[in-house]
Amino acid sequence: MEREIEIAASIQRAILPATLPAVNGILLAAGNRPTRQVGGDFYDVYPLPDGRVAFCVADVSGKGMPAALLVSTVHACIHLLMEGGRRT
């Protein structure tokens, strides 16, 4: 069980952006510290084709493994939607 939690925590850390883009007129800063090893909170930044930037902040209800798995699924879905929008 501890190994599964460690794996889930590393996946959760991997979905958070390593850096934030520079946006004129806005100072961006972000951080995430789960109550347990894994949780259901995440954020991401998506550059848009017209030079704008979309921000996503999510809080999945619950804590622990179920919340971390759900947030990773939500994260993947948002990425697919954003990528699909860039092609049109």
Secondary structure, DSSP 8 states (H G I E B T S, - for coil): -HHHHHHHHHHHHHHS-SS---BTTB--------SSSSEEEEEEEEE-TTS-EEEEEEEEEEEHHHHHHHHHHHHHHHHHHHHHHHH-
